[in-house]
Amino acid sequence: MPAVKYPYTIQTSEPELQHEEFNGAKFGYMLWPSNTDETKGRIILVHGFGEYTRIQYRLMDYLSMNGYESFTFDQRGAGVTSPNKLKGKTNESHTFKDLEHFIEKNLKETHDLGIPLFLWGHSMGGGIILNYACQGNHKDDISGYIGSGPLIILHPHSQPNKITRMISPLLANLLGNTVIDTGLDLEGITSDPNYRNFLGNDPMSVPLKGSFRQIYDFLQRGQKLYDDKDQYIEKNFADGKPVIIFHGKEDTINDPRGSIKFIEKCPSSDKTLRLLPGMRHSIFSLETEANVNLSCKEMVEWLNIHLN
């Protein structure tokens, strides 16, 4: 499959992809520095299912131009961290141990620099960071949480059929490392034909593969937030920490109802839900220029008032 050129022109400078070994995996990661005289803070970006570093370039570039550093890594099971036959090979334990490792790395660096550290997650990554805000070892050291179309519950358009849902625990337990092509819903991801064309011809993005264990785990992770059993969110959310969730109103991959419910249940006194009209799923990275600029502008405005 011939690769198609990434449609976005970077305004600052693309940092070098770096590598670090941890717990049996060699992670690809990137720190995109601020392009201004003052560095206000740093944001860790946790990507969605099947994504990788380049998908976040538009957001990272925008943050850089507005005084923020950003850090992202290809999660286990994705990108350069898990190429070829390793794609999709991960589980719940790895997901949070790996994240803890990189949060600790960034907390040390931002502490030495005297700047705050925020946690952002898109789609599957959104479900990860919202759960981290309830159960992470350093949940109270994060200055704020930002969700982008978080995977709490799938939209009816994207739901697997009833039989698949019924047998999914069995598949995860008996055939956990079996990898399947889940299909990439290009129409659901973005309304921009240029980015649909890019994704549909990007060897790092298609085919969109995941293991039965990975898929089961990220769906259960979202369900844990939606069910809120024993007041999981109310009793455990990071004390006093602000949270904002951005969700495209036209998202047919992850249901905005999940974000609405999370914000309703969240005990933080500083919580915001932004349902963005006319936007689909990837509102910070793959939507039209006008939509991405609006999402990024609102995120930076929120960051600017949460620096202390």
VMD Tcl script that draws the C-alpha trace (Angstrom):
set ca {
  {0.00 0.00 0.00}
  {1.62 3.33 -1.04}
  {1.70 5.85 1.79}
  {-0.10 9.16 1.34}
  {1.55 12.38 2.49}
  {0.43 13.62 5.91}
  {-1.84 16.59 5.09}
  {-0.60 18.94 7.83}
  {2.35 21.34 7.50}
  {4.18 21.70 10.82}
  {4.66 25.33 11.93}
  {7.38 24.74 14.54}
  {9.97 21.93 14.35}
  {9.34 18.19 14.46}
  {11.33 16.67 17.34}
  {13.27 13.46 16.96}
  {11.50 10.26 17.96}
  {13.30 8.78 20.96}
  {13.31 5.28 22.42}
  {13.28 3.83 25.92}
  {13.06 0.26 27.13}
  {10.69 -0.61 29.94}
  {9.26 -3.91 31.15}
  {10.07 -5.88 28.02}
  {9.07 -3.29 25.41}
  {11.04 -0.67 23.50}
  {8.86 2.43 23.51}
  {8.93 5.18 20.93}
  {8.25 8.57 22.50}
  {8.50 12.26 21.73}
  {8.84 15.48 23.70}
  {7.71 18.48 21.66}
  {9.13 21.65 23.26}
  {7.49 25.02 23.59}
  {8.26 27.40 20.73}
  {7.86 30.52 22.90}
  {10.13 32.32 25.36}
  {8.11 31.04 28.31}
  {7.16 27.40 28.90}
  {3.86 27.38 30.79}
  {3.40 23.65 31.34}
  {3.58 20.16 29.86}
  {0.82 17.83 28.69}
  {1.14 14.05 28.40}
  {-0.91 12.86 25.42}
  {-2.33 9.32 25.59}
  {-3.42 8.20 22.13}
  {-6.40 6.18 20.97}
  {-6.75 2.61 19.69}
  {-4.30 1.90 16.87}
  {-2.91 5.45 16.86}
  {0.71 6.53 17.11}
  {2.84 9.65 17.53}
  {2.23 11.36 14.18}
  {-1.53 11.43 14.69}
  {-1.00 14.00 17.49}
  {1.25 16.38 15.51}
  {-1.38 19.07 14.88}
  {-2.22 19.33 18.59}
  {1.44 19.18 19.66}
  {2.38 21.88 17.16}
  {-0.48 24.11 18.35}
  {0.51 23.62 21.98}
  {4.11 24.47 21.17}
  {3.10 27.74 19.52}
  {1.12 28.63 22.64}
  {3.84 28.00 25.22}
  {3.25 24.35 26.16}
  {5.45 21.29 25.93}
  {3.81 17.99 25.06}
  {4.93 14.41 25.55}
  {3.51 11.36 23.87}
  {4.49 7.73 23.46}
  {3.39 4.87 21.24}
  {1.61 2.57 23.67}
  {2.40 -1.11 23.92}
  {0.45 -2.78 21.11}
  {0.75 0.20 18.74}
  {3.10 2.27 16.61}
  {6.84 1.72 16.62}
  {6.63 0.25 20.13}
  {4.82 -2.85 18.82}
  {5.35 -3.29 15.08}
  {4.19 -6.14 12.86}
  {3.18 -9.25 14.86}
  {3.29 -7.32 18.16}
  {0.45 -5.03 17.08}
  {-2.47 -5.27 19.49}
  {-0.53 -7.34 22.03}
  {-1.18 -5.69 25.39}
  {-3.45 -5.92 28.43}
  {-4.86 -3.89 31.30}
  {-1.86 -4.44 33.57}
  {0.62 -3.28 30.93}
  {-1.52 -0.27 30.02}
  {-1.39 1.28 33.47}
  {2.13 0.16 34.44}
  {3.47 1.69 31.23}
  {1.54 4.91 31.85}
  {2.79 5.11 35.44}
  {6.35 4.77 34.15}
  {6.00 7.73 31.80}
  {4.06 9.83 34.29}
  {6.83 9.36 36.85}
  {9.42 10.32 34.24}
  {7.50 13.49 33.33}
  {6.65 14.43 36.92}
  {10.34 14.43 37.81}
  {11.23 16.56 34.80}
  {8.39 19.06 35.26}
  {9.11 19.32 39.00}
  {12.71 20.25 38.19}
  {11.46 22.81 35.65}
  {8.81 24.20 38.00}
  {5.93 23.71 35.56}
  {2.60 21.85 35.94}
  {1.86 18.51 34.27}
  {-1.53 17.80 32.68}
  {-2.91 14.51 31.33}
  {-4.84 14.35 28.03}
  {-6.31 11.27 26.42}
  {-8.22 10.63 23.20}
  {-10.78 7.86 22.65}
  {-9.26 4.71 24.20}
  {-6.69 7.05 25.75}
  {-9.53 9.14 27.18}
  {-10.88 6.08 28.99}
  {-7.36 5.42 30.26}
  {-6.76 8.91 31.69}
  {-10.22 9.18 33.30}
  {-9.62 5.85 35.03}
  {-6.14 7.05 35.99}
  {-7.77 10.05 37.66}
  {-9.61 7.54 39.86}
  {-6.94 4.90 40.50}
  {-3.50 6.14 39.42}
  {-0.60 6.20 41.84}
  {0.11 9.86 41.02}
  {-3.46 10.99 40.30}
  {-3.17 13.87 42.80}
  {0.12 15.09 41.28}
  {-1.49 15.78 37.90}
  {-2.64 19.40 37.55}
  {-5.69 18.61 35.42}
  {-7.36 16.02 33.20}
  {-8.49 16.53 29.60}
  {-10.61 13.99 27.70}
  {-11.14 13.94 23.94}
  {-14.07 11.82 22.75}
  {-13.26 9.31 25.54}
  {-14.16 5.67 25.16}
  {-16.69 5.27 27.96}
  {-19.39 3.61 25.89}
  {-19.43 2.91 22.19}
  {-21.98 4.66 20.01}
  {-24.75 2.28 18.80}
  {-23.31 2.66 15.30}
  {-20.03 1.08 16.48}
  {-21.35 -1.52 18.92}
  {-20.45 -5.15 18.17}
  {-23.43 -7.46 17.82}
  {-25.03 -9.08 20.87}
  {-23.46 -12.52 20.34}
  {-19.97 -11.01 20.08}
  {-20.55 -9.06 23.29}
  {-21.71 -12.22 25.07}
  {-18.69 -14.31 24.11}
  {-16.09 -11.51 24.43}
  {-14.95 -12.55 27.96}
  {-14.37 -16.08 26.69}
  {-12.42 -14.85 23.67}
  {-10.28 -12.59 25.88}
  {-9.48 -15.39 28.33}
  {-8.92 -18.26 25.89}
  {-7.66 -16.45 22.78}
  {-6.37 -13.24 24.31}
  {-3.38 -12.81 21.98}
  {-5.36 -13.55 18.82}
  {-5.32 -10.39 16.70}
  {-8.19 -9.35 14.43}
  {-8.77 -6.54 11.95}
  {-11.52 -4.43 13.51}
  {-11.93 -2.17 10.49}
  {-11.31 1.57 10.44}
  {-14.44 3.75 10.30}
  {-13.02 6.64 8.30}
  {-16.37 8.43 7.99}
  {-16.85 8.29 11.74}
  {-13.39 9.63 12.53}
  {-13.44 12.86 10.52}
  {-15.47 14.95 8.12}
  {-12.27 16.00 6.32}
  {-11.70 13.96 3.10}
  {-7.96 14.75 3.11}
  {-7.46 13.08 6.49}
  {-9.74 10.19 5.58}
  {-7.54 9.61 2.54}
  {-4.39 9.84 4.66}
  {-5.63 7.37 7.28}
  {-7.01 4.94 4.73}
  {-3.59 4.73 3.05}
  {-1.34 4.99 6.11}
  {0.45 1.66 6.77}
  {0.74 2.58 10.46}
  {-3.05 3.02 10.73}
  {-4.49 0.29 8.51}
  {-5.39 -2.43 8.94}
  {-6.65 -1.46 12.42}
  {-5.69 -4.53 14.44}
  {-6.28 -5.40 18.06}
  {-6.10 -8.52 20.18}
  {-9.19 -9.98 21.83}
  {-7.62 -9.15 25.21}
  {-6.85 -5.56 24.29}
  {-10.33 -4.93 22.90}
  {-12.09 -6.56 25.84}
  {-9.97 -4.61 28.32}
  {-10.57 -1.18 26.80}
  {-14.31 -1.79 26.53}
  {-14.47 -2.95 30.16}
  {-12.38 0.05 31.19}
  {-14.97 2.37 29.71}
  {-17.86 0.35 31.13}
  {-16.31 0.72 34.58}
  {-16.70 4.47 34.26}
  {-20.20 4.29 32.81}
  {-21.54 1.83 35.40}
  {-19.89 3.76 38.26}
  {-20.37 0.75 40.53}
  {-20.16 1.56 44.25}
  {-19.64 5.21 43.28}
  {-16.27 4.45 41.73}
  {-15.95 7.98 40.30}
  {-17.41 9.90 43.25}
  {-15.23 8.13 45.83}
  {-11.96 7.98 43.89}
  {-11.58 10.91 41.50}
  {-8.41 12.94 42.19}
  {-9.24 15.34 45.00}
  {-9.78 18.90 43.85}
  {-8.42 18.36 40.34}
  {-10.06 20.07 37.35}
  {-11.36 18.05 34.43}
  {-12.69 18.97 31.00}
  {-14.07 16.64 28.34}
  {-14.35 17.65 24.68}
  {-16.65 15.50 22.57}
  {-17.86 15.95 19.01}
  {-21.66 15.99 18.85}
  {-21.53 13.98 15.62}
  {-19.23 11.30 17.06}
  {-20.57 7.91 15.96}
  {-17.65 5.94 17.39}
  {-17.79 6.82 21.10}
  {-21.15 7.94 22.41}
  {-21.26 11.48 23.86}
  {-23.70 10.10 26.46}
  {-20.70 8.51 28.18}
  {-19.00 11.88 28.58}
  {-22.22 13.48 29.81}
  {-22.63 10.82 32.48}
  {-19.02 11.03 33.62}
  {-19.23 14.79 34.13}
  {-22.50 14.37 36.03}
  {-20.91 11.83 38.39}
  {-17.51 13.48 38.78}
  {-17.17 15.12 42.24}
  {-14.75 17.83 41.10}
  {-15.98 21.38 41.68}
  {-14.15 22.36 38.50}
  {-15.58 20.21 35.72}
  {-16.56 21.11 32.18}
  {-18.17 19.30 29.26}
  {-17.80 20.76 25.76}
  {-20.06 19.10 23.20}
  {-18.83 20.49 19.90}
  {-21.44 20.75 17.11}
  {-20.61 19.49 13.64}
  {-17.56 17.53 14.81}
  {-17.01 13.80 14.59}
  {-14.48 11.71 16.55}
  {-10.91 12.98 16.16}
  {-11.50 16.63 17.02}
  {-7.89 17.51 17.93}
  {-6.02 15.69 15.21}
  {-7.92 14.65 12.10}
  {-10.92 16.95 11.72}
  {-11.12 19.95 9.36}
  {-8.73 22.82 9.96}
  {-11.48 25.04 11.39}
  {-12.66 22.31 13.77}
  {-9.18 21.37 14.99}
  {-8.25 25.01 15.51}
  {-11.40 25.60 17.55}
  {-10.79 22.52 19.73}
  {-7.13 23.41 20.29}
  {-7.95 27.06 21.03}
  {-10.47 26.07 23.70}
  {-8.04 23.58 25.22}
  {-5.28 26.20 25.48}
  {-7.71 28.68 27.02}
  {-8.62 26.05 29.63}
  {-4.95 25.28 30.30}
  {-4.13 28.97 30.71}
  {-6.59 29.36 33.57}
  {-5.47 26.16 35.31}
  {-1.74 26.78 35.62}
  {-1.76 27.26 39.41}
}
mol new
graphics top color blue
foreach p $ca { graphics top sphere $p radius 0.5 }
foreach p [lrange $ca 0 end-1] q [lrange $ca 1 end] { graphics top cylinder $p $q radius 0.2 }
display resetview
